Amino acid sequence: MVELIDTHAHLNDGRFGKDLSEVIGRAAQAGVSTIINVGFDLESSLAAVDLAQKYTSVFAAVGVHPHDAGRVGLGWKDKVRSMAAEKKVVAIGEIGLDYYYNHSSAQAQETVFREQIRLAKELGLPVIIHDRDAHEEVLNILLDEQAWEAGGVFHCFSGNISFVRKCLDLGFYISLAGPVTFKNAADLQAVATEIPTERLLIETDSPYLAPVPYRGKRNEPAYVTAIADYVSKLRGESIKDFAEKTSENARRLFSLT
C-alpha cells in the first residue's frame, strides 16, 4: 500500500453527515494518510476547523467560495483571520472566481478574492483557488495581488495546456481530480502529462466528481487512489513514485507535519 494525500475534500458537506467516521476510516484503509478539508463559507470553514481538531488525519482550509462572495456580511474577513489562527489550518480556501454559475456578482467575487489573497499573504498561508470559466480574470488578479508571495494551488484544474503553463509560470501547484479520468477529458489528460512532477497534486473534491469507476456515486477521499492510479499510468510512472512525489508536494505546500 502506498501513502496518498487528498489535498481537497469537503467532509463538512451534509452528505457525510451520517457516516463521516466510516468515510475517514475507509480513506485510512486505502492508504490516504492526510485529508485537507476545505471550507467554502464561514459556517463550513468553522466545521472544517472542528473536524481537523477531532481527526488526526484531517487538516483544514478556511475561506469564502466565490458563490458566497455576495453574502459574506460585515466582519467576514476578521472571522476568516480568526479561524486561520486555529491549530491545523493550513490554507486559505477555497477562493477565486466562478463565472459559470454567477451566484454572486463578478464585482463581489473579485473583491472577496482579492481580500483573501491579501489575508493569505499577511498570515503566510497558501491559497486554494477555485477557477471556473474565469481563467484570464483569475490570472490577472493573481498578478495584480502578487499572489505568488503566498503560493498555492489551482484545485480541480480545468484549463488547457496553454493555461496550465501560465499558472506554472506564476509558481502555483496544479491539482487533478476525478474529471481527468472521464472519457471526454482529452485536453485535461494532456495537461496531466505536462505538469512538472514537483508541482503536481491530486484530490477528490469529495463529495463531488467521483472518478471512474465510481462516477455517479458520492465521492470520498478513499477514491483518490483511483485518480492516482490513472494519472500515474498516464504519465508512465510507477504508482509508488507517483504517490511519494505528490505526497511530498502536498507536505511542502501546506507545511504538513
Summary of the structure (lengths in Angstrom):
residues: 257
radius of gyration: 16.7
end to end distance: 20.8
largest distance: 50.3
contacts: 943
relative contact order: 0.16
helix: 50%
strand: 18%
